[in-house]
Amino acid sequence: MKDINDIARIGYVIMNFDDITYNGEISYNHMDECGNPSPKVEFSKKIDGTIYVVQTVSEVKSKKNYIITAYINKKQPPNP
């Protein structure tokens, strides 16, 4: 993300997402407080025709999300 404004949108995407997805993936790089791998969750938000995607690992007990990646998807998904 070259533009500082895009980086600033990460928190906005997490708090105001249009879609949240869990596809069964887990992260062995981040363990929860019990030592288990954390689930990967993907938040997405369409802003001004651009889709912002933020992938996080979640700790359910402590109610925390840790950002592992964020990217911009300029392609529009097909209409159903």
C-alpha positions as CSV (number, residue, x, y, z in Angstrom):
1,M,0.0,0.0,0.0
2,K,1.8,3.1,-1.3
3,D,-0.8,5.6,0.0
4,I,-0.8,6.4,3.7
5,N,-4.6,6.8,3.5
6,D,-5.0,3.2,2.5
7,I,-3.1,2.1,5.5
8,A,-5.3,4.3,7.7
9,R,-8.3,2.5,6.3
10,I,-7.3,-0.9,7.9
11,G,-9.0,-0.1,11.2
12,Y,-12.0,1.2,9.4
13,V,-12.4,-2.0,7.4
14,I,-12.2,-4.1,10.6
15,M,-14.8,-2.0,12.4
16,N,-17.1,-1.5,9.4
17,F,-16.7,-4.6,7.2
18,D,-19.1,-5.5,4.5
19,D,-18.1,-9.2,4.7
20,I,-16.2,-11.4,7.1
21,T,-14.9,-14.8,6.1
22,Y,-13.4,-17.8,7.9
23,N,-12.5,-20.6,5.5
24,G,-11.0,-23.0,8.0
25,E,-7.4,-21.7,7.8
26,I,-5.3,-21.4,10.9
27,S,-2.0,-19.7,11.6
28,Y,0.8,-21.7,13.2
29,N,2.8,-18.5,13.5
30,H,0.5,-17.1,16.1
31,M,-0.8,-19.1,19.0
32,D,-3.6,-18.3,21.3
33,E,-3.2,-18.2,25.1
34,C,-3.8,-22.0,25.3
35,G,-1.0,-22.7,22.8
36,N,-3.4,-23.6,19.9
37,P,-3.0,-22.2,16.4
38,S,-5.2,-19.1,15.8
39,P,-7.9,-19.0,13.1
40,K,-7.4,-16.7,10.1
41,V,-10.3,-14.3,9.5
42,E,-10.7,-12.1,6.5
43,F,-12.5,-8.8,6.6
44,S,-13.5,-6.9,3.4
45,K,-15.0,-3.5,2.7
46,K,-15.9,-1.8,-0.5
47,I,-14.9,1.9,-0.4
48,D,-15.4,4.2,-3.5
49,G,-15.4,1.2,-5.8
50,T,-12.3,-0.4,-4.4
51,I,-12.3,-3.5,-2.2
52,Y,-10.0,-3.4,0.9
53,V,-9.2,-6.8,2.4
54,V,-7.6,-7.3,5.8
55,Q,-6.6,-10.8,7.0
56,T,-6.2,-11.2,10.8
57,V,-5.6,-14.0,13.3
58,S,-8.1,-13.9,16.2
59,E,-7.8,-14.6,19.8
60,V,-11.4,-15.3,20.9
61,K,-10.9,-15.2,24.7
62,S,-9.0,-11.9,24.7
63,K,-11.2,-10.5,21.9
64,K,-8.2,-9.4,19.9
65,N,-7.4,-9.4,16.2
66,Y,-3.8,-9.2,14.9
67,I,-3.3,-8.1,11.4
68,I,-1.2,-10.4,9.3
69,T,-1.8,-8.9,5.9
70,A,-3.8,-6.2,4.1
71,Y,-4.3,-5.6,0.4
72,I,-6.4,-3.8,-2.1
73,N,-8.4,-5.7,-4.7
74,K,-9.2,-3.5,-7.6
75,K,-11.1,-6.2,-9.4
76,Q,-14.9,-6.2,-8.9
77,P,-16.4,-9.6,-8.0
78,P,-19.0,-10.9,-10.6
79,N,-22.6,-10.2,-9.9
80,P,-24.6,-13.3,-9.0
